[in-house]
Amino acid sequence: MSRRTKIAKHLKEAWDEVITECYCTGQLNTEFDLQANLYAALKSRLCVDGKPKRHIFMEVGIELAEGGFIRPDIIVCSDKEVLSVIEIKFGPRVLPVQGKDMQSISSFASDASITITNERYRGKPLPPKKFTVSDSVLFVWAGVHAGDAIQSEVWKSDEFKNHLFLELHAVTHDSEDPSVVSFTNVGAKPVAEVQAINGEQHEAL
């Protein structure tokens, strides 16, 4: 269960950056804004010279080996393997609904391989991108929302109970910066971690 420690670290750092530099400065207005900025923050960390080659796909069509078609918000792959599947939620004034968000990617947890399609591509023929899905895939839910940061029960379901997970919360408040809270089972038993925003340490939720 210790695998994916590095990618979990990069995801947490990218999330902190996006919340601090984009949300707290009023630059995020939609879920697509959040998605695009998280993509850019991840790309700057994962897709650089001297590091293992990584591919980051945003809202591409996924054909599952066992049948079905889904479109995750972001997936991170090596040349051959799916490393992480990420679902994003942006609702600064509403409570999070995590279970519904994760239903669309739960099929990853029981599939052995996927094919990435680009149905809008037009040009020279490209071979389909095929990737294996191992039991060390890191499933991620990342949301900006009101209320509290509470670890989702979805990770205890049959689809996810044997997999790695990471939850990234930015809990909004009136007249102050959000509390950034994370839950994960990567490298340890599930724990909550609270980050400081703009130098202020928020209480654990």
Buried (B, 14 or more C-beta within 10 A) or exposed (E): BEBBBBBBBBBBBBBBBBBBEBBBEEEBEEBBBBBBBBBBBBBEBBEEEEEEEBBBBBEBBBBBBEEEEBEBBBBBBEEEEBBBBBBBBBBBEEEBEBEEBBBBBBBBBEBEBBBBBEEEEEEEEEEEBEBBBEEBBBBBBBBBBBEEBBBBEBBEBEBBEEBBBBBBBBBBEEEEBBBBBBBBBBBEEEEBEBBEBEEEEBEEE
